[in-house]
């Protein structure tokens, strides 16, 4: 790992799932969380052009950039292929991001969500790798890389063809190690073999690995009653070599407090604890769950206004707790402010942007049969 990356904070603050109030980012709440994070000696913030409908970079400006010296923190953001329709869009979006965030440069800049198909083809079409090198030369970017949701074969091709890439961000957690779609264990091995620093996203899989069925929570608590369920997922990733920073999309101060506890005097998993994680993984793989991480990429362009992640969360909860009436009660409240699962018109825009490659149209049909009848 590059010497300049050796002192990166192990815990990064992801600005994708910020607290909201009446549908808007609660800036006062975010400020309190930023203060706690910075006071703990941590300083890596990750945002993107599309997070919170384009408001996340603005929240970074208000809660961070305006309140702390520029050299006291590192700010990362991303260029979205699906928002580009002409080569001029590359600079247009980048300049808009500088304005939104209120900065003159970004410490880390990523091509967002590279995968086979349109995203990768767009970055190649508009020569975005060379563009990133040029922005580095101009001092507008300090470090250049990409976030990745594609196959191991594509990852090998890109990192071998582009030595200018300084780091790669991948989805990595104990459940996805052998996931045949995500294949995160293989992605990790490719980057490790080449000595490319790794930034981890979705270490708790959108909260799935923080909210466990009672029997699994009991297994963790019996071994470490002082640790949260979420801390096991974070410690698993933090125990791996080559991991530079682990992003957590914290939504409230309780999550912030728990994560700071995990990373203060960080304790890697012992052999006994790793064996328990393996056992839990096998149990979870035996439970039918929709692998949604609640990134909400599918929501912004949905013509019917369906809150797709919340629909899937309802179904997953019903699968775990079939007799709990609160799930359907939650759905009844949800459809007062968003579309029903039955409202899906199968336009496919959601499937085109889903990093998990979920068959969303078919899943919404199944959800509708359970929830709308």
Secondary structure, 3 states (H helix, E strand, C coil): CCHHHCCCCCEEEECCCCCEECCEECHHHHHHHHHHHHHCCCCEEECCCCHHHHCHHHHHHHHHHCCCCHHHCEEEEEEEHHHCCCCHHHHHHHHHHHHHHCCCCEEEEEEEEECCCHHHHHHHHCCHHHHHHHHHHCCCEEEEEEEECCCHHHHHHHHHHCCCCCEEEEECCCCCCCCCCCCHHHHHHHHHHHCCEEEEECCCHHHCCCCCCHHHHHHHHHHCCCCCHHHHHHHHHHCCCCEEEEEECCCCHHHHHHHHHHHCCCCCCCHHHHHHHHHHHHHHHCCCCCCCCCCCHHHHCCCCCECHHHHHHHHHHHHHCCCCCHHHHHHHHHCCCCECHHHCCCCCHHHHHCCCCCCHHHHHHHHHHHHCC
